[in-house]
Amino acid sequence: MAGIDLDETKILLRQVWAFMLMALYGIGIFQERAVVLQAEAAQAAESILPDVAKVIFLGLLFISFLIDIVEMREDKDKAYQFLFLSLIAGGLSATISALQYHVLLAAGAIGQ
């Protein structure tokens, strides 16, 4: 019974982690669009988006720490793998999402 609860907890935490990572990349795309457009409305949004990205990044690190705690209950060798992955994926999110925006813009998938 305890194994089932642990598996469900791992699944739920990983889903929350993936959602927060997608949100972080989405905010990065909106930030890049604001920089490219440089409109008046974009400048107002530009001031709040970095703060929201910081909050989501800290939440991502917290969720990854919880995932690591649950993983360590099963295997001590899996210590801090998700935390390290979150630092890499979250830290590079602004760069990667900016590149994604420019690729989609060049491909014509999104319009200005």
Backbone atoms as SQL, in Angstrom:
CREATE TABLE atoms (id INTEGER PRIMARY KEY, chain TEXT, resi INTEGER, resn TEXT, atom TEXT, x REAL, y REAL, z REAL);
INSERT INTO atoms VALUES
  (1, 'A', 1, 'MET', 'N', 0.817, -1.189, 0.000),
  (2, 'A', 1, 'MET', 'CA', 0.000, 0.000, 0.000),
  (3, 'A', 1, 'MET', 'C', 0.867, 1.262, 0.000),
  (4, 'A', 2, 'ALA', 'N', 1.931, 1.267, 0.773),
  (5, 'A', 2, 'ALA', 'CA', 2.795, 2.443, 0.834),
  (6, 'A', 2, 'ALA', 'C', 3.508, 2.659, -0.497),
  (7, 'A', 3, 'GLY', 'N', 3.816, 1.576, -1.223),
  (8, 'A', 3, 'GLY', 'CA', 4.463, 1.695, -2.523),
  (9, 'A', 3, 'GLY', 'C', 3.573, 2.366, -3.545),
  (10, 'A', 4, 'ILE', 'N', 2.275, 2.079, -3.481),
  (11, 'A', 4, 'ILE', 'CA', 1.333, 2.695, -4.414),
  (12, 'A', 4, 'ILE', 'C', 1.246, 4.197, -4.146),
  (13, 'A', 5, 'ASP', 'N', 1.155, 4.589, -2.906),
  (14, 'A', 5, 'ASP', 'CA', 1.095, 6.005, -2.562),
  (15, 'A', 5, 'ASP', 'C', 2.366, 6.732, -2.987),
  (16, 'A', 6, 'LEU', 'N', 3.506, 6.070, -2.844),
  (17, 'A', 6, 'LEU', 'CA', 4.771, 6.663, -3.229),
  (18, 'A', 6, 'LEU', 'C', 4.843, 6.839, -4.745),
  (19, 'A', 7, 'ASP', 'N', 4.348, 5.844, -5.483),
  (20, 'A', 7, 'ASP', 'CA', 4.340, 5.959, -6.940),
  (21, 'A', 7, 'ASP', 'C', 3.411, 7.070, -7.408),
  (22, 'A', 8, 'GLU', 'N', 2.250, 7.175, -6.778),
  (23, 'A', 8, 'GLU', 'CA', 1.318, 8.246, -7.139),
  (24, 'A', 8, 'GLU', 'C', 1.894, 9.614, -6.809),
  (25, 'A', 9, 'THR', 'N', 2.611, 9.696, -5.710),
  (26, 'A', 9, 'THR', 'CA', 3.242, 10.960, -5.330),
  (27, 'A', 9, 'THR', 'C', 4.306, 11.355, -6.343),
  (28, 'A', 10, 'LYS', 'N', 5.103, 10.389, -6.784),
  (29, 'A', 10, 'LYS', 'CA', 6.134, 10.670, -7.778),
  (30, 'A', 10, 'LYS', 'C', 5.515, 11.134, -9.090),
  (31, 'A', 11, 'ILE', 'N', 4.419, 10.492, -9.497),
  (32, 'A', 11, 'ILE', 'CA', 3.764, 10.877, -10.747),
  (33, 'A', 11, 'ILE', 'C', 3.216, 12.293, -10.646),
  (34, 'A', 12, 'LEU', 'N', 2.549, 12.597, -9.548),
  (35, 'A', 12, 'LEU', 'CA', 1.977, 13.930, -9.357),
  (36, 'A', 12, 'LEU', 'C', 3.060, 15.007, -9.332),
  (37, 'A', 13, 'LEU', 'N', 4.133, 14.759, -8.597),
  (38, 'A', 13, 'LEU', 'CA', 5.210, 15.750, -8.508),
  (39, 'A', 13, 'LEU', 'C', 5.885, 15.967, -9.861),
  (40, 'A', 14, 'ARG', 'N', 6.042, 14.898, -10.629),
  (41, 'A', 14, 'ARG', 'CA', 6.648, 15.044, -11.955),
  (42, 'A', 14, 'ARG', 'C', 5.735, 15.802, -12.908),
  (43, 'A', 15, 'GLN', 'N', 4.423, 15.615, -12.782),
  (44, 'A', 15, 'GLN', 'CA', 3.490, 16.370, -13.609),
  (45, 'A', 15, 'GLN', 'C', 3.541, 17.858, -13.260),
  (46, 'A', 16, 'VAL', 'N', 3.597, 18.174, -11.977),
  (47, 'A', 16, 'VAL', 'CA', 3.698, 19.575, -11.553),
  (48, 'A', 16, 'VAL', 'C', 5.024, 20.165, -12.033),
  (49, 'A', 17, 'TRP', 'N', 6.093, 19.391, -11.942),
  (50, 'A', 17, 'TRP', 'CA', 7.410, 19.835, -12.398),
  (51, 'A', 17, 'TRP', 'C', 7.395, 20.142, -13.895),
  (52, 'A', 18, 'ALA', 'N', 6.795, 19.252, -14.681),
  (53, 'A', 18, 'ALA', 'CA', 6.733, 19.459, -16.130),
  (54, 'A', 18, 'ALA', 'C', 5.880, 20.680, -16.476),
  (55, 'A', 19, 'PHE', 'N', 4.766, 20.872, -15.775),
  (56, 'A', 19, 'PHE', 'CA', 3.914, 22.032, -16.008),
  (57, 'A', 19, 'PHE', 'C', 4.661, 23.323, -15.686),
  (58, 'A', 20, 'MET', 'N', 5.393, 23.349, -14.594),
  (59, 'A', 20, 'MET', 'CA', 6.128, 24.558, -14.215),
  (60, 'A', 20, 'MET', 'C', 7.263, 24.841, -15.205),
  (61, 'A', 21, 'LEU', 'N', 7.899, 23.790, -15.710),
  (62, 'A', 21, 'LEU', 'CA', 8.957, 23.989, -16.697),
  (63, 'A', 21, 'LEU', 'C', 8.376, 24.524, -18.000),
  (64, 'A', 22, 'MET', 'N', 7.213, 24.023, -18.404),
  (65, 'A', 22, 'MET', 'CA', 6.556, 24.554, -19.606),
  (66, 'A', 22, 'MET', 'C', 6.158, 26.013, -19.401),
  (67, 'A', 23, 'ALA', 'N', 5.678, 26.350, -18.212),
  (68, 'A', 23, 'ALA', 'CA', 5.312, 27.737, -17.921),
  (69, 'A', 23, 'ALA', 'C', 6.541, 28.638, -17.981),
  (70, 'A', 24, 'LEU', 'N', 7.664, 28.155, -17.484),
  (71, 'A', 24, 'LEU', 'CA', 8.896, 28.938, -17.511),
  (72, 'A', 24, 'LEU', 'C', 9.347, 29.197, -18.945),
  (73, 'A', 25, 'TYR', 'N', 9.247, 28.183, -19.801),
  (74, 'A', 25, 'TYR', 'CA', 9.615, 28.358, -21.201),
  (75, 'A', 25, 'TYR', 'C', 8.613, 29.267, -21.919),
  (76, 'A', 26, 'GLY', 'N', 7.339, 29.170, -21.567),
  (77, 'A', 26, 'GLY', 'CA', 6.332, 30.051, -22.163),
  (78, 'A', 26, 'GLY', 'C', 6.572, 31.506, -21.815),
  (79, 'A', 27, 'ILE', 'N', 6.926, 31.763, -20.579),
  (80, 'A', 27, 'ILE', 'CA', 7.236, 33.133, -20.163),
  (81, 'A', 27, 'ILE', 'C', 8.466, 33.638, -20.900),
  (82, 'A', 28, 'GLY', 'N', 9.428, 32.766, -21.121),
  (83, 'A', 28, 'GLY', 'CA', 10.619, 33.163, -21.879),
  (84, 'A', 28, 'GLY', 'C', 10.279, 33.568, -23.304),
  (85, 'A', 29, 'ILE', 'N', 9.329, 32.857, -23.919),
  (86, 'A', 29, 'ILE', 'CA', 8.905, 33.209, -25.275),
  (87, 'A', 29, 'ILE', 'C', 8.199, 34.561, -25.274),
  (88, 'A', 30, 'PHE', 'N', 7.331, 34.798, -24.276),
  (89, 'A', 30, 'PHE', 'CA', 6.660, 36.092, -24.193),
  (90, 'A', 30, 'PHE', 'C', 7.654, 37.221, -23.934),
  (91, 'A', 31, 'GLN', 'N', 8.685, 36.968, -23.148),
  (92, 'A', 31, 'GLN', 'CA', 9.699, 37.993, -22.902),
  (93, 'A', 31, 'GLN', 'C', 10.438, 38.335, -24.190),
  (94, 'A', 32, 'GLU', 'N', 10.774, 37.307, -24.962),
  (95, 'A', 32, 'GLU', 'CA', 11.490, 37.550, -26.208),
  (96, 'A', 32, 'GLU', 'C', 10.608, 38.295, -27.205),
  (97, 'A', 33, 'ARG', 'N', 9.331, 37.967, -27.233),
  (98, 'A', 33, 'ARG', 'CA', 8.408, 38.675, -28.114),
  (99, 'A', 33, 'ARG', 'C', 8.306, 40.148, -27.702),
  (100, 'A', 34, 'ALA', 'N', 8.296, 40.393, -26.410),
  (101, 'A', 34, 'ALA', 'CA', 8.239, 41.772, -25.931),
  (102, 'A', 34, 'ALA', 'C', 9.492, 42.545, -26.324),
  (103, 'A', 35, 'VAL', 'N', 10.626, 41.875, -26.295),
  (104, 'A', 35, 'VAL', 'CA', 11.878, 42.537, -26.686),
  (105, 'A', 35, 'VAL', 'C', 11.876, 42.822, -28.179),
  (106, 'A', 36, 'VAL', 'N', 11.370, 41.867, -28.965),
  (107, 'A', 36, 'VAL', 'CA', 11.369, 42.050, -30.411),
  (108, 'A', 36, 'VAL', 'C', 10.381, 43.138, -30.828),
  (109, 'A', 37, 'LEU', 'N', 9.213, 43.133, -30.257),
  (110, 'A', 37, 'LEU', 'CA', 8.201, 44.118, -30.657),
  (111, 'A', 37, 'LEU', 'C', 8.495, 45.504, -30.108),
  (112, 'A', 38, 'GLN', 'N', 8.950, 45.572, -28.885),
  (113, 'A', 38, 'GLN', 'CA', 9.270, 46.819, -28.192),
  (114, 'A', 38, 'GLN', 'C', 8.149, 47.856, -28.312),
  (115, 'A', 39, 'ALA', 'N', 6.939, 47.391, -28.120),
  (116, 'A', 39, 'ALA', 'CA', 5.788, 48.293, -28.140),
  (117, 'A', 39, 'ALA', 'C', 5.544, 48.817, -26.733),
  (118, 'A', 40, 'GLU', 'N', 4.667, 49.776, -26.595),
  (119, 'A', 40, 'GLU', 'CA', 4.367, 50.338, -25.286),
  (120, 'A', 40, 'GLU', 'C', 3.739, 49.309, -24.366),
  (121, 'A', 41, 'ALA', 'N', 2.833, 48.519, -24.905),
  (122, 'A', 41, 'ALA', 'CA', 2.202, 47.478, -24.089),
  (123, 'A', 41, 'ALA', 'C', 3.212, 46.402, -23.727),
  (124, 'A', 42, 'ALA', 'N', 4.132, 46.153, -24.630),
  (125, 'A', 42, 'ALA', 'CA', 5.148, 45.142, -24.355),
  (126, 'A', 42, 'ALA', 'C', 6.094, 45.603, -23.251),
  (127, 'A', 43, 'GLN', 'N', 6.364, 46.894, -23.179),
  (128, 'A', 43, 'GLN', 'CA', 7.247, 47.394, -22.133),
  (129, 'A', 43, 'GLN', 'C', 6.601, 47.248, -20.766),
  (130, 'A', 44, 'ALA', 'N', 5.284, 47.405, -20.683),
  (131, 'A', 44, 'ALA', 'CA', 4.598, 47.206, -19.408),
  (132, 'A', 44, 'ALA', 'C', 4.635, 45.751, -19.002),
  (133, 'A', 45, 'ALA', 'N', 4.482, 44.861, -19.973),
  (134, 'A', 45, 'ALA', 'CA', 4.532, 43.430, -19.674),
  (135, 'A', 45, 'ALA', 'C', 5.957, 42.988, -19.383),
  (136, 'A', 46, 'GLU', 'N', 6.912, 43.670, -19.970),
  (137, 'A', 46, 'GLU', 'CA', 8.310, 43.314, -19.791),
  (138, 'A', 46, 'GLU', 'C', 8.746, 43.476, -18.343),
  (139, 'A', 47, 'SER', 'N', 8.158, 44.402, -17.637),
  (140, 'A', 47, 'SER', 'CA', 8.584, 44.650, -16.269),
  (141, 'A', 47, 'SER', 'C', 8.112, 43.562, -15.303),
  (142, 'A', 48, 'ILE', 'N', 6.986, 42.894, -15.606),
  (143, 'A', 48, 'ILE', 'CA', 6.457, 41.899, -14.686),
  (144, 'A', 48, 'ILE', 'C', 6.900, 40.476, -15.049),
  (145, 'A', 49, 'LEU', 'N', 7.185, 40.229, -16.310),
  (146, 'A', 49, 'LEU', 'CA', 7.523, 38.868, -16.734),
  (147, 'A', 49, 'LEU', 'C', 8.793, 38.313, -16.077),
  (148, 'A', 50, 'PRO', 'N', 9.862, 39.090, -15.918),
  (149, 'A', 50, 'PRO', 'CA', 11.034, 38.525, -15.233),
  (150, 'A', 50, 'PRO', 'C', 10.754, 38.135, -13.775),
  (151, 'A', 51, 'ASP', 'N', 9.905, 38.904, -13.107),
  (152, 'A', 51, 'ASP', 'CA', 9.567, 38.573, -11.720),
  (153, 'A', 51, 'ASP', 'C', 8.759, 37.280, -11.650),
  (154, 'A', 52, 'VAL', 'N', 7.822, 37.120, -12.576),
  (155, 'A', 52, 'VAL', 'CA', 7.032, 35.888, -12.625),
  (156, 'A', 52, 'VAL', 'C', 7.933, 34.697, -12.948),
  (157, 'A', 53, 'ALA', 'N', 8.878, 34.888, -13.855),
  (158, 'A', 53, 'ALA', 'CA', 9.811, 33.818, -14.207),
  (159, 'A', 53, 'ALA', 'C', 10.665, 33.412, -13.007),
  (160, 'A', 54, 'LYS', 'N', 11.073, 34.372, -12.200),
  (161, 'A', 54, 'LYS', 'CA', 11.870, 34.061, -11.006),
  (162, 'A', 54, 'LYS', 'C', 11.068, 33.249, -9.996),
  (163, 'A', 55, 'VAL', 'N', 9.793, 33.615, -9.813),
  (164, 'A', 55, 'VAL', 'CA', 8.941, 32.879, -8.874),
  (165, 'A', 55, 'VAL', 'C', 8.721, 31.452, -9.360),
  (166, 'A', 56, 'ILE', 'N', 8.460, 31.297, -10.652),
  (167, 'A', 56, 'ILE', 'CA', 8.249, 29.952, -11.200),
  (168, 'A', 56, 'ILE', 'C', 9.535, 29.137, -11.123),
  (169, 'A', 57, 'PHE', 'N', 10.674, 29.764, -11.357),
  (170, 'A', 57, 'PHE', 'CA', 11.953, 29.040, -11.264),
  (171, 'A', 57, 'PHE', 'C', 12.207, 28.558, -9.836),
  (172, 'A', 58, 'LEU', 'N', 11.924, 29.400, -8.851),
  (173, 'A', 58, 'LEU', 'CA', 12.101, 28.968, -7.458),
  (174, 'A', 58, 'LEU', 'C', 11.109, 27.857, -7.099),
  (175, 'A', 59, 'GLY', 'N', 9.884, 27.945, -7.611),
  (176, 'A', 59, 'GLY', 'CA', 8.917, 26.871, -7.416),
  (177, 'A', 59, 'GLY', 'C', 9.372, 25.583, -8.071),
  (178, 'A', 60, 'LEU', 'N', 9.985, 25.698, -9.251),
  (179, 'A', 60, 'LEU', 'CA', 10.520, 24.528, -9.951),
  (180, 'A', 60, 'LEU', 'C', 11.621, 23.864, -9.132),
  (181, 'A', 61, 'LEU', 'N', 12.476, 24.661, -8.535),
  (182, 'A', 61, 'LEU', 'CA', 13.537, 24.102, -7.689),
  (183, 'A', 61, 'LEU', 'C', 12.962, 23.427, -6.450),
  (184, 'A', 62, 'PHE', 'N', 11.927, 24.021, -5.860),
  (185, 'A', 62, 'PHE', 'CA', 11.286, 23.426, -4.690),
  (186, 'A', 62, 'PHE', 'C', 10.634, 22.090, -5.038),
  (187, 'A', 63, 'ILE', 'N', 9.926, 22.035, -6.148),
  (188, 'A', 63, 'ILE', 'CA', 9.290, 20.790, -6.580),
  (189, 'A', 63, 'ILE', 'C', 10.345, 19.737, -6.889),
  (190, 'A', 64, 'SER', 'N', 11.438, 20.123, -7.514),
  (191, 'A', 64, 'SER', 'CA', 12.485, 19.155, -7.812),
  (192, 'A', 64, 'SER', 'C', 13.138, 18.633, -6.534),
  (193, 'A', 65, 'PHE', 'N', 13.248, 19.483, -5.531),
  (194, 'A', 65, 'PHE', 'CA', 13.774, 19.030, -4.241),
  (195, 'A', 65, 'PHE', 'C', 12.829, 18.011, -3.600),
  (196, 'A', 66, 'LEU', 'N', 11.520, 18.257, -3.702),
  (197, 'A', 66, 'LEU', 'CA', 10.550, 17.287, -3.185),
  (198, 'A', 66, 'LEU', 'C', 10.614, 15.962, -3.948),
  (199, 'A', 67, 'ILE', 'N', 10.787, 16.034, -5.262),
  (200, 'A', 67, 'ILE', 'CA', 10.929, 14.813, -6.063),
  (201, 'A', 67, 'ILE', 'C', 12.157, 14.039, -5.613),
  (202, 'A', 68, 'ASP', 'N', 13.246, 14.754, -5.380),
  (203, 'A', 68, 'ASP', 'CA', 14.471, 14.083, -4.934),
  (204, 'A', 68, 'ASP', 'C', 14.292, 13.435, -3.568),
  (205, 'A', 69, 'ILE', 'N', 13.554, 14.053, -2.685),
  (206, 'A', 69, 'ILE', 'CA', 13.301, 13.448, -1.369),
  (207, 'A', 69, 'ILE', 'C', 12.523, 12.146, -1.528),
  (208, 'A', 70, 'VAL', 'N', 11.506, 12.165, -2.389),
  (209, 'A', 70, 'VAL', 'CA', 10.712, 10.952, -2.623),
  (210, 'A', 70, 'VAL', 'C', 11.563, 9.877, -3.294),
  (211, 'A', 71, 'GLU', 'N', 12.393, 10.270, -4.251),
  (212, 'A', 71, 'GLU', 'CA', 13.270, 9.306, -4.938),
  (213, 'A', 71, 'GLU', 'C', 14.295, 8.708, -3.970),
  (214, 'A', 72, 'MET', 'N', 14.794, 9.518, -3.049),
  (215, 'A', 72, 'MET', 'CA', 15.814, 9.019, -2.117),
  (216, 'A', 72, 'MET', 'C', 15.247, 8.023, -1.124),
  (217, 'A', 73, 'ARG', 'N', 13.931, 8.045, -0.930),
  (218, 'A', 73, 'ARG', 'CA', 13.321, 7.052, -0.050),
  (219, 'A', 73, 'ARG', 'C', 13.455, 5.666, -0.636),
  (220, 'A', 74, 'GLU', 'N', 13.481, 5.564, -1.970),
  (221, 'A', 74, 'GLU', 'CA', 13.627, 4.265, -2.629),
  (222, 'A', 74, 'GLU', 'C', 15.083, 3.903, -2.871),
  (223, 'A', 75, 'ASP', 'N', 15.863, 4.882, -3.327),
  (224, 'A', 75, 'ASP', 'CA', 17.248, 4.590, -3.694),
  (225, 'A', 75, 'ASP', 'C', 18.112, 5.800, -3.328),
  (226, 'A', 76, 'LYS', 'N', 19.076, 5.582, -2.455),
  (227, 'A', 76, 'LYS', 'CA', 19.945, 6.677, -1.991),
  (228, 'A', 76, 'LYS', 'C', 20.856, 7.209, -3.096),
  (229, 'A', 77, 'ASP', 'N', 21.078, 6.411, -4.163),
  (230, 'A', 77, 'ASP', 'CA', 21.960, 6.847, -5.241),
  (231, 'A', 77, 'ASP', 'C', 21.315, 7.883, -6.158),
  (232, 'A', 78, 'LYS', 'N', 20.010, 8.082, -6.023),
  (233, 'A', 78, 'LYS', 'CA', 19.297, 9.041, -6.873),
  (234, 'A', 78, 'LYS', 'C', 19.199, 10.415, -6.221),
  (235, 'A', 79, 'ALA', 'N', 20.136, 10.735, -5.394),
  (236, 'A', 79, 'ALA', 'CA', 20.085, 11.995, -4.645),
  (237, 'A', 79, 'ALA', 'C', 20.330, 13.188, -5.568),
  (238, 'A', 80, 'TYR', 'N', 19.419, 14.128, -5.548),
  (239, 'A', 80, 'TYR', 'CA', 19.536, 15.440, -6.181),
  (240, 'A', 80, 'TYR', 'C', 19.679, 15.412, -7.698),
  (241, 'A', 81, 'GLN', 'N', 19.160, 14.377, -8.358),
  (242, 'A', 81, 'GLN', 'CA', 19.203, 14.345, -9.816),
  (243, 'A', 81, 'GLN', 'C', 18.231, 15.354, -10.422),
  (244, 'A', 82, 'PHE', 'N', 17.020, 15.419, -9.885),
  (245, 'A', 82, 'PHE', 'CA', 16.039, 16.360, -10.418),
  (246, 'A', 82, 'PHE', 'C', 16.423, 17.795, -10.097),
  (247, 'A', 83, 'LEU', 'N', 17.040, 18.023, -8.967),
  (248, 'A', 83, 'LEU', 'CA', 17.474, 19.372, -8.622),
  (249, 'A', 83, 'LEU', 'C', 18.535, 19.857, -9.602),
  (250, 'A', 84, 'PHE', 'N', 19.465, 19.000, -9.947),
  (251, 'A', 84, 'PHE', 'CA', 20.496, 19.341, -10.925),
  (252, 'A', 84, 'PHE', 'C', 19.871, 19.566, -12.298),
  (253, 'A', 85, 'LEU', 'N', 18.927, 18.693, -12.681),
  (254, 'A', 85, 'LEU', 'CA', 18.239, 18.846, -13.962),
  (255, 'A', 85, 'LEU', 'C', 17.450, 20.148, -14.008),
  (256, 'A', 86, 'SER', 'N', 16.830, 20.516, -12.898),
  (257, 'A', 86, 'SER', 'CA', 16.070, 21.758, -12.844),
  (258, 'A', 86, 'SER', 'C', 16.975, 22.971, -12.950),
  (259, 'A', 87, 'LEU', 'N', 18.140, 22.916, -12.339),
  (260, 'A', 87, 'LEU', 'CA', 19.084, 24.033, -12.443),
  (261, 'A', 87, 'LEU', 'C', 19.542, 24.227, -13.883),
  (262, 'A', 88, 'ILE', 'N', 19.793, 23.122, -14.590),
  (263, 'A', 88, 'ILE', 'CA', 20.234, 23.212, -15.982),
  (264, 'A', 88, 'ILE', 'C', 19.081, 23.657, -16.884),
  (265, 'A', 89, 'ALA', 'N', 17.946, 22.942, -16.816),
  (266, 'A', 89, 'ALA', 'CA', 16.815, 23.244, -17.707),
  (267, 'A', 89, 'ALA', 'C', 16.193, 24.598, -17.390),
  (268, 'A', 90, 'GLY', 'N', 16.071, 24.945, -16.127),
  (269, 'A', 90, 'GLY', 'CA', 15.498, 26.231, -15.751),
  (270, 'A', 90, 'GLY', 'C', 16.448, 27.388, -15.993),
  (271, 'A', 91, 'GLY', 'N', 17.721, 27.153, -15.765),
  (272, 'A', 91, 'GLY', 'CA', 18.703, 28.211, -15.973),
  (273, 'A', 91, 'GLY', 'C', 18.882, 28.586, -17.436),
  (274, 'A', 92, 'LEU', 'N', 18.711, 27.618, -18.299),
  (275, 'A', 92, 'LEU', 'CA', 18.855, 27.876, -19.729),
  (276, 'A', 92, 'LEU', 'C', 17.523, 28.171, -20.410),
  (277, 'A', 93, 'SER', 'N', 16.455, 28.281, -19.633),
  (278, 'A', 93, 'SER', 'CA', 15.130, 28.433, -20.235),
  (279, 'A', 93, 'SER', 'C', 14.986, 29.725, -21.035),
  (280, 'A', 94, 'ALA', 'N', 15.550, 30.818, -20.564),
  (281, 'A', 94, 'ALA', 'CA', 15.435, 32.086, -21.293),
  (282, 'A', 94, 'ALA', 'C', 16.160, 32.007, -22.637),
  (283, 'A', 95, 'THR', 'N', 17.330, 31.413, -22.641),
  (284, 'A', 95, 'THR', 'CA', 18.096, 31.285, -23.881),
  (285, 'A', 95, 'THR', 'C', 17.400, 30.357, -24.862),
  (286, 'A', 96, 'ILE', 'N', 16.956, 29.215, -24.378),
  (287, 'A', 96, 'ILE', 'CA', 16.318, 28.231, -25.257),
  (288, 'A', 96, 'ILE', 'C', 14.990, 28.753, -25.787),
  (289, 'A', 97, 'SER', 'N', 14.197, 29.380, -24.941),
  (290, 'A', 97, 'SER', 'CA', 12.906, 29.887, -25.409),
  (291, 'A', 97, 'SER', 'C', 13.091, 31.058, -26.378),
  (292, 'A', 98, 'ALA', 'N', 14.127, 31.863, -26.208),
  (293, 'A', 98, 'ALA', 'CA', 14.399, 32.929, -27.180),
  (294, 'A', 98, 'ALA', 'C', 14.771, 32.336, -28.532),
  (295, 'A', 99, 'LEU', 'N', 15.585, 31.294, -28.520),
  (296, 'A', 99, 'LEU', 'CA', 15.931, 30.627, -29.772),
  (297, 'A', 99, 'LEU', 'C', 14.702, 29.991, -30.413),
  (298, 'A', 100, 'GLN', 'N', 13.830, 29.390, -29.604),
  (299, 'A', 100, 'GLN', 'CA', 12.604, 28.795, -30.136),
  (300, 'A', 100, 'GLN', 'C', 11.724, 29.865, -30.771),
  (301, 'A', 101, 'TYR', 'N', 11.607, 31.018, -30.141),
  (302, 'A', 101, 'TYR', 'CA', 10.793, 32.096, -30.692),
  (303, 'A', 101, 'TYR', 'C', 11.326, 32.539, -32.047),
  (304, 'A', 102, 'HIS', 'N', 12.640, 32.701, -32.159),
  (305, 'A', 102, 'HIS', 'CA', 13.222, 33.154, -33.418),
  (306, 'A', 102, 'HIS', 'C', 13.106, 32.088, -34.506),
  (307, 'A', 103, 'VAL', 'N', 13.196, 30.823, -34.143),
  (308, 'A', 103, 'VAL', 'CA', 13.010, 29.748, -35.124),
  (309, 'A', 103, 'VAL', 'C', 11.565, 29.722, -35.610),
  (310, 'A', 104, 'LEU', 'N', 10.613, 29.842, -34.681),
  (311, 'A', 104, 'LEU', 'CA', 9.212, 29.866, -35.083),
  (312, 'A', 104, 'LEU', 'C', 8.883, 31.114, -35.896),
  (313, 'A', 105, 'LEU', 'N', 9.493, 32.227, -35.579),
  (314, 'A', 105, 'LEU', 'CA', 9.282, 33.462, -36.337),
  (315, 'A', 105, 'LEU', 'C', 9.833, 33.329, -37.754),
  (316, 'A', 106, 'ALA', 'N', 11.011, 32.727, -37.878),
  (317, 'A', 106, 'ALA', 'CA', 11.626, 32.542, -39.196),
  (318, 'A', 106, 'ALA', 'C', 10.846, 31.526, -40.034),
  (319, 'A', 107, 'ALA', 'N', 10.263, 30.527, -39.377),
  (320, 'A', 107, 'ALA', 'CA', 9.508, 29.509, -40.094),
  (321, 'A', 107, 'ALA', 'C', 8.125, 30.001, -40.499),
  (322, 'A', 108, 'GLY', 'N', 7.712, 31.127, -39.955),
  (323, 'A', 108, 'GLY', 'CA', 6.405, 31.674, -40.275),
  (324, 'A', 108, 'GLY', 'C', 5.274, 31.045, -39.478),
  (325, 'A', 109, 'ALA', 'N', 5.609, 30.300, -38.437),
  (326, 'A', 109, 'ALA', 'CA', 4.579, 29.652, -37.619),
  (327, 'A', 109, 'ALA', 'C', 3.850, 30.655, -36.743),
  (328, 'A', 110, 'ILE', 'N', 4.516, 31.747, -36.402),
  (329, 'A', 110, 'ILE', 'CA', 3.890, 32.811, -35.626),
  (330, 'A', 110, 'ILE', 'C', 4.105, 34.116, -36.376),
  (331, 'A', 111, 'GLY', 'N', 3.194, 35.026, -36.177),
  (332, 'A', 111, 'GLY', 'CA', 3.311, 36.324, -36.839),
  (333, 'A', 111, 'GLY', 'C', 3.672, 37.401, -35.840),
  (334, 'A', 112, 'GLN', 'N', 4.175, 38.481, -36.363),
  (335, 'A', 112, 'GLN', 'CA', 4.499, 39.600, -35.487),
  (336, 'A', 112, 'GLN', 'C', 3.280, 40.409, -35.334);
